[in-house]
Amino acid sequence: MESDQAGPSRQPSAQGWTPAQAEATTQYVHRKTVPIKRGDAEPLTRKDVQYAVLHHIFSDATSVFSDPSPGKAGAKVIFGDLYIGALFNSSKCSKVLKDKMVETPAFAMEFAKICLLTNVGRINTTMAFFPEMKTALRSYHPVPSLQKTDGNAQDAPRIKNCLKAALLPTEFKSGPPSTPAEIITKVQSGQKPPTSVVNLIFVLANHASSLPHFDPPTDFLDLFMPVELSSASRARAFLWLIFHYLEGTDAPNPFADDYARSHPGKVPLLRHISAREMEEENLDPLEEIEWGRKMSQLRSQFLQKLVNQTEHERRAAQSPVPVPSQRDLAPRRHRAQHPAVHQGSRGETFHHYVPKEREQSRPRNPPPRIAPAAPAAQTATLGPHATEGDRSMLQQAWYSVNTADPLLDSDEEFVDGNLHIELQRRLSVITRLRGKSPTPSPPPEGHAYGVGMRPEEALSFEGQSQFTGQWQRAEWD
């Protein structure tokens, strides 16, 4: 007697709750506790997603919902087909995703379950479900119970966009209803369904605390929370709500029980269970635990590679650009460390094939070549005029092709009388074409270009060309 006066009654309420249990679950009433909170790479367990509730919802075989798909007026489908059809007809559902849903019905069912969790707010837009995700604003989470057919599901933002676009054709222009009262008004006027099932769930989740179908402190969102209510009764209450708003109150609700029939407007009785029974409803199989651990390790390896790559790029960006020294500006034979490697105009390196025996036999800094004697075969080919100092321009070109080493720089070429004559002939042709004498004046007759000249004479003769330690031939205008 004294205990009865000291505190409130401990008799269970109509929905199977005692006051003590109501106080213990008050935290789930607030929206801020609805999203699942887990660290990056941490798997979402069956308890997190309330797998048993999802299983009961999508496995129900009661065909009582009007199919809004084009050409199917009056057809009745189960909830699973109704929800998957809404996702399939969404304008934001990609062709690749649609093809996968058609080819693999099991994937379509798993994807629909993840979408329903996103629909009610349990999965927010900071989550992704593929380990190669790079965005810092999101976290990766494997979902072993809902990723048996495809380990790389879509991320939550894309799922949310697909859900937002899952509307009836008439709702794209006028807009969908946004309150439960608007939906009831439409269904009472004879419009069935009054809105898409996806939009209905959005509306119910946004007005969860004000719906009159539950006895406090229970609300709509508790149907998807880890609370001590049986999964089967929560799934039945959910389907009762969907039928109530999509099909109206004129026809008997097929999901009603004795409690709902005796209390019009109330969901079926939510059966209370113990904490142990609640844990047993969502036990993770060993293979799902192992798969989740494997995907977490894969995520860690990917992040490590990503960090190493980012650090390498950061160091490369911070390293100063080397300033070329006087030694770097030396003649080409001193710049090129390897005769088979040449730098492109934009920094790329081109590698040309050089025979191994030739590469090893060639000295690093060979001395200037001495004009070799023309072989007898070449003299016969060039004719009787192929003597020293008396070659035509064509004969000299043929002689150079057969005797010059293409791997040697021009600075290493030997200077002989025929080369001098060839250059004088070229200069004469250029002079006739220009119609005036070259500037600066040509070297004295009998001098090879730069040979026997003082440094100041060579610099004056070469004009603005760079002095590199060996007299270069001038490039005339």
NORVENJO-V43056 format. One record per pair of residues at least 24 apart in sequence whose C-alpha atoms are under 10 Angstrom apart, sorted by the first residue. I is the first residue (numbers start at 0). J is the second residue. D is the distance in whole Angstrom. If there is no record, write none. Layout:
i/j/d
I/J/D
I/J/D
This chain:
i/j/d
11/271/10
12/214/8
12/215/9
13/213/10
13/214/8
13/258/9
13/268/8
13/269/9
13/270/10
14/213/8
14/214/7
14/215/9
14/216/10
14/217/9
14/228/10
14/258/9
14/265/10
14/266/9
14/267/8
14/268/5
14/269/5
14/270/7
14/271/8
15/214/10
15/228/9
15/268/7
15/269/6
15/270/6
15/271/6
15/272/9
16/214/9
16/215/9
16/216/9
16/217/9
16/227/9
16/228/9
16/269/9
16/270/9
16/271/7
16/272/10
17/271/9
18/216/9
20/216/10
20/226/10
20/227/9
20/271/10
21/215/8
21/216/6
21/217/8
22/216/8
23/226/10
24/216/8
24/217/9
24/221/9
24/224/10
24/225/10
24/226/7
24/227/9
25/215/10
25/216/7
25/217/9
27/216/9
27/217/9
27/218/9
27/220/8
27/221/7
27/224/7
27/225/9
27/226/8
28/207/9
28/208/7
28/215/10
28/216/7
28/217/7
28/218/7
28/219/9
28/220/8
28/221/7
28/224/10
29/207/10
29/208/9
29/218/10
29/220/9
30/120/9
30/121/10
30/204/9
30/205/9
30/207/9
30/208/9
30/220/8
31/120/10
32/120/10
32/121/9
32/224/9
33/119/9
33/120/6
33/121/6
33/122/9
33/123/9
33/220/8
33/221/9
33/223/9
33/224/7
34/116/9
34/117/9
34/119/9
34/120/6
34/121/4
34/122/6
34/123/6
34/124/10
34/224/10
35/116/10
35/120/9
35/121/6
35/122/6
35/123/8
35/126/10
35/224/10
36/121/9
36/122/9
36/123/9
36/125/10
36/126/10
37/126/9
37/138/9
37/139/9
37/140/8
38/138/7
38/139/8
38/140/8
39/126/9
39/127/10
39/130/10
39/137/8
39/138/5
39/139/5
39/140/6
39/141/10
39/295/9
39/298/9
39/299/9
40/127/10
40/128/9
40/129/10
40/130/8
40/138/7
40/139/5
40/140/5
40/141/7
40/291/9
40/292/9
40/294/8
40/295/5
40/296/8
40/297/9
40/298/6
40/299/8
41/138/9
41/139/8
41/140/6
41/141/7
41/142/9
41/291/8
41/292/8
41/294/9
41/295/7
41/298/10
42/128/10
42/139/9
42/140/5
42/141/5
42/142/6
42/143/7
42/144/10
42/287/10
42/288/9
42/290/9
42/291/6
42/292/8
42/294/8
42/295/7
43/140/6
43/141/6
43/142/5
43/143/7
43/144/9
43/145/10
43/291/8
44/140/10
44/141/9
44/142/7
44/143/7
44/144/7
44/145/10
44/281/8
44/282/9
44/283/7
44/287/9
44/288/8
44/291/9
45/142/8
45/143/8
45/144/7
45/145/9
45/278/10
45/280/9
45/281/5
45/282/7
45/283/6
45/284/9
45/287/10
46/224/9
46/225/7
46/277/9
46/278/7
46/279/10
46/280/8
46/281/5
46/282/7
46/283/8
47/121/9
47/142/10
47/223/9
47/224/8
47/225/7
47/281/9
48/112/9
48/113/9
48/116/7
48/121/8
48/122/9
48/142/9
48/144/9
48/145/9
48/223/8
48/224/8
48/225/8
48/281/9
49/116/9
49/222/9
49/223/6
49/224/7
49/225/7
49/226/10
49/230/8
49/277/10
49/280/9
49/281/7
50/112/9
50/144/8
50/145/9
50/223/9
50/230/9
50/280/8
50/281/6
50/282/9
50/283/10
51/223/10
51/229/9
51/230/6
51/231/8
51/233/10
51/234/9
51/277/10
51/280/6
51/281/6
51/282/10
52/222/8
52/223/7
52/224/10
52/229/8
52/230/5
52/231/6
52/232/9
52/233/7
52/234/6
52/235/9
52/237/10
52/280/9
52/281/9
53/109/10
53/111/10
53/112/6
53/113/9
53/115/9
53/116/9
53/223/9
53/230/9
53/231/10
53/233/10
53/234/7
54/108/10
54/109/10
54/112/9
54/230/9
54/231/9
54/234/9
55/230/7
55/231/6
55/232/9
55/233/9
55/234/6
55/235/8
55/238/10
56/112/9
56/230/9
56/231/8
56/233/9
56/234/5
56/235/7
56/236/10
56/237/8
56/238/7
57/82/9
57/83/10
57/108/8
57/109/10
57/111/9
57/112/8
57/234/9
57/238/10
58/108/10
59/234/9
59/235/9
59/238/9
61/238/10
61/253/8
61/254/9
62/253/10
63/242/8
63/246/9
63/252/9
63/253/8
64/191/9
64/192/8
64/196/10
64/241/9
64/242/7
64/245/8
64/246/7
65/191/7
65/192/6
65/242/10
65/245/8
65/246/8
66/191/9
66/192/8
66/195/10
67/167/7
67/168/9
67/191/8
67/192/7
67/193/10
67/194/9
67/195/8
67/196/10
68/167/9
68/168/10
69/168/9
72/191/10
73/191/9
78/196/9
78/238/8
78/241/9
78/242/9
79/107/10
79/108/8
79/111/8
79/112/9
80/107/10
80/108/9
80/111/10
81/195/9
81/196/8
81/197/10
82/108/9
82/111/7
82/112/9
82/114/9
82/115/9
82/165/10
82/195/9
82/196/7
82/197/7
83/107/7
83/108/7
83/110/9
83/111/6
83/112/9
83/114/10
83/197/10
84/111/10
84/165/9
84/196/10
85/111/10
85/161/10
85/162/8
85/164/9
85/165/6
85/166/8
85/167/9
85/195/7
85/196/7
85/197/7
85/198/10
86/110/9
86/111/8
86/114/9
86/158/9
86/161/7
86/162/7
86/163/10
86/164/9
86/165/6
86/166/9
86/196/10
86/197/8
87/111/10
87/161/9
87/165/8
88/161/9
88/164/9
88/165/7
88/166/8
88/167/9
88/168/10
89/160/9
89/161/6
89/162/7
89/163/8
89/164/5
89/165/4
89/166/7
89/167/9
89/168/10
90/160/9
90/161/7
90/162/9
90/163/9
90/164/6
90/165/7
90/166/9
91/157/8
91/158/9
91/159/10
91/160/6
91/161/5
91/162/8
91/163/8
91/164/6
91/165/8
92/157/9
92/158/9
92/160/9
92/161/6
92/162/9
92/164/8
92/165/9
93/161/9
96/152/10
96/153/9
99/149/10
103/148/8
103/149/10
104/148/10
105/145/10
105/146/10
105/147/9
105/148/7
105/149/10
106/145/9
106/146/8
106/147/8
106/148/6
106/149/7
106/152/10
107/148/9
108/145/9
109/144/9
109/145/5
109/146/7
109/147/8
109/148/8
109/149/9
109/152/10
110/145/8
110/146/8
110/148/10
110/149/10
110/152/8
110/153/9
110/158/9
111/145/10
111/158/10
112/145/8
113/142/9
113/145/7
113/146/10
113/152/9
113/153/10
113/155/9
113/158/9
114/153/10
114/155/8
114/158/6
114/159/8
114/161/9
114/162/8
114/197/9
115/158/10
115/162/9
115/197/8
115/200/9
115/201/10
115/223/10
116/223/8
117/155/7
117/156/9
117/158/7
117/159/7
117/162/9
117/201/10
118/158/9
118/159/8
118/162/7
118/163/9
118/197/7
118/198/9
118/199/10
118/200/7
118/201/6
118/202/10
118/204/8
119/197/10
119/200/7
119/201/6
119/202/9
119/203/8
119/204/6
119/205/9
119/207/10
119/219/9
119/220/7
119/222/10
119/223/8
120/159/10
120/201/9
120/204/8
120/205/9
120/220/9
120/223/10
121/220/9
121/223/8
121/224/8
122/155/7
122/156/10
122/158/10
122/159/10
123/154/10
123/155/6
123/156/8
123/158/10
123/159/9
124/154/8
124/155/5
124/156/5
124/157/9
124/158/9
124/159/7
125/154/9
125/155/7
125/156/8
126/153/10
126/154/6
126/155/6
126/156/8
127/151/9
127/152/8
127/153/7
127/154/4
127/155/6
127/156/8
127/157/10
127/158/10
128/152/5
128/153/6
128/154/6
128/155/8
129/153/7
129/154/7
129/294/9
129/298/9
130/294/7
130/295/8
130/296/10
130/297/7
130/298/5
130/299/9
130/300/10
130/301/7
130/302/9
131/297/9
131/298/7
131/300/10
131/301/7
131/302/8
131/305/10
132/298/9
132/301/9
132/302/9
133/301/9
133/302/8
133/305/8
139/294/10
139/295/9
139/298/8
140/291/9
140/294/9
140/295/8
140/298/9
141/290/9
141/291/6
141/292/9
141/293/10
141/294/7
141/295/7
141/298/10
142/287/9
142/288/10
142/290/9
142/291/7
142/294/10
143/283/9
143/284/10
143/286/9
143/287/5
143/288/7
143/289/9
143/290/7
143/291/6
143/292/10
143/294/9
144/283/8
144/284/9
144/286/10
144/287/7
144/288/9
144/290/10
144/291/9
145/287/10
146/287/10
146/290/10
147/287/9
147/290/10
150/290/10
150/294/9
161/197/10
162/197/6
162/198/8
162/201/9
163/197/8
163/198/8
163/201/9
164/197/9
164/198/9
165/194/10
165/195/7
165/196/9
165/197/6
165/198/7
166/194/7
166/195/5
166/196/8
166/197/8
166/198/7
166/199/10
167/192/9
167/193/9
167/194/6
167/195/6
167/196/9
167/197/10
167/198/9
168/194/10
168/195/10
169/194/9
170/194/8
170/195/9
175/199/9
176/202/8
177/201/9
177/202/6
177/203/9
177/205/9
177/206/10
178/202/6
178/203/8
178/205/9
178/206/8
179/203/7
179/205/10
179/206/8
179/209/10
179/210/8
179/244/8
180/244/10
182/244/7
182/245/8
182/247/9
183/243/9
183/244/6
183/245/8
183/246/9
183/247/7
183/248/9
184/244/10
184/247/9
185/244/9
185/245/9
185/247/9
186/243/10
186/244/7
186/245/7
186/246/7
186/247/6
186/248/9
186/249/10
187/244/10
187/245/10
187/246/9
187/247/6
187/248/8
187/249/8
188/247/10
189/246/9
189/247/9
190/245/9
190/246/9
190/247/10
191/244/10
191/245/6
191/246/6
191/247/8
192/242/10
192/244/8
192/245/5
192/246/6
192/247/9
193/244/8
193/245/6
193/246/8
193/247/9
194/244/9
194/245/7
195/245/8
196/241/8
196/242/10
196/244/9
196/245/8
199/240/10
199/241/8
199/244/8
199/245/8
200/237/10
200/240/10
200/241/8
203/240/9
203/241/10
203/244/10
210/265/10
211/264/8
211/265/7
211/266/9
212/236/10
212/240/8
212/259/10
212/262/10
212/263/9
212/264/6
212/265/4
212/266/6
212/267/9
213/264/9
213/265/6
213/266/7
213/267/9
213/268/10
213/269/9
214/265/8
214/266/9
217/269/10
222/269/9
225/274/10
225/277/8
225/278/9
225/281/10
226/271/9
226/272/9
226/273/10
226/274/9
226/277/8
227/269/10
227/270/9
227/271/6
227/272/5
227/273/6
227/274/6
227/275/9
227/276/8
227/277/6
227/278/9
228/269/6
228/270/6
228/271/5
228/272/5
228/273/8
228/274/9
228/276/9
228/277/7
229/269/7
229/270/6
229/271/6
229/272/6
229/273/9
229/276/8
229/277/7
229/280/8
230/269/9
230/270/9
230/271/10
230/272/10
230/277/8
230/280/8
230/281/9
231/269/9
231/270/9
232/266/10
232/267/7
232/268/7
232/269/5
232/270/6
232/271/9
233/266/9
233/267/9
233/268/9
233/269/6
233/270/8
234/267/10
234/269/10
235/266/8
235/267/7
235/268/9
235/269/9
236/265/9
236/266/5
236/267/5
236/268/8
236/269/8
237/266/8
237/267/9
238/266/9
238/267/10
239/265/9
239/266/7
239/267/8
240/264/10
240/265/9
240/266/7
240/267/10
328/465/10
328/467/8
329/466/9
329/467/6
329/468/9
330/408/9
330/410/8
330/465/10
330/466/9
330/467/6
330/468/8
330/469/9
331/408/7
331/409/9
331/410/8
331/411/10
331/467/10
332/363/9
332/364/8
332/365/10
332/407/8
332/408/6
332/409/9
332/410/8
332/411/8
333/363/10
333/364/8
335/408/10
336/363/9
337/363/9
338/363/9
338/406/7
338/407/8
338/408/9
339/406/8
353/406/9
364/411/10
365/407/9
365/411/8
366/411/7
366/412/10
366/413/10
367/407/10
367/410/8
367/411/5
367/412/6
367/413/6
367/414/9
368/403/10
368/404/10
368/407/10
368/411/7
368/412/6
368/413/5
368/414/9
369/412/9
369/413/6
369/414/8
369/415/8
370/402/9
370/403/9
370/412/9
370/413/6
370/414/8
370/415/7
370/416/10
370/417/10
371/402/8
371/403/10
371/413/10
372/402/9
373/398/8
373/401/9
373/402/8
374/402/10
377/401/8
386/417/9
387/415/9
387/416/8
387/417/7
388/415/9
388/416/6
388/417/5
388/418/9
388/419/9
388/420/7
388/421/10
389/416/9
389/417/7
389/420/9
390/417/7
390/418/10
390/420/9
390/421/9
391/417/9
391/420/9
391/421/8
391/424/10
392/417/9
392/418/10
392/420/9
392/421/6
392/422/10
392/424/8
392/425/9
393/421/10
395/420/10
395/421/7
396/421/9
409/471/9
410/469/8
410/470/9
410/471/8
410/472/9
411/469/10
414/447/7
414/448/9
414/450/9
415/447/8
416/445/9
416/446/10
416/447/8
418/447/9
419/445/9
419/446/8
419/447/6
419/448/8
420/445/10
420/447/9
422/447/9
422/448/9
422/472/10
423/447/10
426/474/10
426/475/8
429/475/9
429/476/9
430/475/9
430/476/10
433/476/9
437/474/10
437/475/6
437/476/7
438/462/9
438/473/10
438/474/10
438/475/7
438/476/7
439/473/9
439/474/10
439/475/8
439/476/9
440/475/10
441/473/9
441/475/10
447/472/9
448/472/6
448/473/8
449/473/9
